[in-house]
Amino acid sequence: MKNINQSPVVGLKPQFIVDNKGKKTAVILDIKTYEELVEEIEDLYLGMLASQALSQATEEDLIPHEMVKKRTKKAKK
């Protein structure tokens, strides 16, 4: 999990494209910041999906940790 201080939003320095009335119409980010933001959004989305799936899981849906470990060992062989 990322530390909040590593968030690409902290210290963000966007540049804006404006129309002839001075209204902001687009934003310019360096590619590294853009990629970090996309990754952050994907992580949040996947976390939300995982939380939702876990909250809807029944006892039959869950696999004990020891069983997962055994299956993982077998799969590696």
VENDA-V455109 format. One record per backbone hydrogen bond with DSSP energy under -1.0 kcal/mol. CO is the residue of the C=O (numbers start at 1). NH is the residue of the N-H. E is the energy in kcal/mol with one decimal. If there is no record, write none. Layout:
co:nh:e
CO:NH:E
CO:NH:E
//
This chain:
co:nh:e
3:6:-2.2
4:7:-1.3
9:12:-1.8
15:28:-3.6
17:25:-3.3
17:26:-1.4
19:22:-2.2
23:19:-2.3
26:17:-2.2
28:15:-2.1
30:34:-2.4
31:35:-2.7
32:36:-2.2
33:37:-2.4
34:38:-2.4
35:39:-2.4
36:40:-2.4
37:41:-2.4
38:42:-2.5
39:43:-2.7
40:44:-2.3
41:45:-2.5
42:46:-2.8
43:47:-2.4
44:48:-2.2
45:49:-2.4
46:50:-2.5
47:51:-2.5
48:52:-2.4
49:53:-2.7
50:54:-2.6
51:55:-2.3
52:56:-1.2
58:61:-1.0
64:68:-1.8
65:69:-2.4
66:70:-2.1
67:71:-2.4
68:72:-2.4
69:73:-2.2
70:74:-2.2
71:75:-2.1
72:76:-1.6
//
